[in-house]
Amino acid sequence: MCMKEVKLYRKRMIPEECIELKDDEVLRLDKELIVTYWKSLKPRVEFSEGFSCYFLEKGIKVSKRIKRDGSLYYWYCDIIKTDFNKETNAYVFTDLLADVIIMPDGMVQVVDLDELAVADKKGLITREELQMSLLQLNDLLEIIYNGKFDSLKTIIEEYEASYHEKLR
């Protein structure tokens, strides 16, 4: 599969949207992982770019959000559902709403559970997706609380280092 031909989409329930991540640069793509470099879709003061790793079998996307000065803003972990369309060679990553933020000092925040409840109440999320979100969130928190988050970060940091090396 040619990385240049693949299309990536981010699908959200709240607000409802599906956006092609046409400017994301795919650094790795295989059955287990997709690693990308990206610049913020909407300009932000806090961060301007980052690297993301989609752990396809785990149903999580880990993103390193980087400040303008090149330092870490924070790690942002999305719980996702991945669909792949062979005909269009497109991945659609549906945001299952529950997220985890890991600050540079190691503080962990679970966020957007209210959105998960609202999506359920409004019928925006299926029962299967709700259960998937909670189970994958639990798996991610176990990784974090058992001190194994570094194994996920390392993949991104290796691609970040080689990306910056290529620019030199």
ABEGO torsion letter per residue (X at the ends): XBAAABBBBBBBAOBBBBBBBAABBBABBBAABBBBBBBBABBBAABABEBBBBBAAAGBBBBBBBBAAGBBABBBBBBBBBBBBAAAGBBBBBBAGBBBBBBAAGBBBBBGAAAAAAAAAAGABBAAAAAAAAAAAAAAAAAAAAGAAAAAAAAAAAAAAAAAAAAX
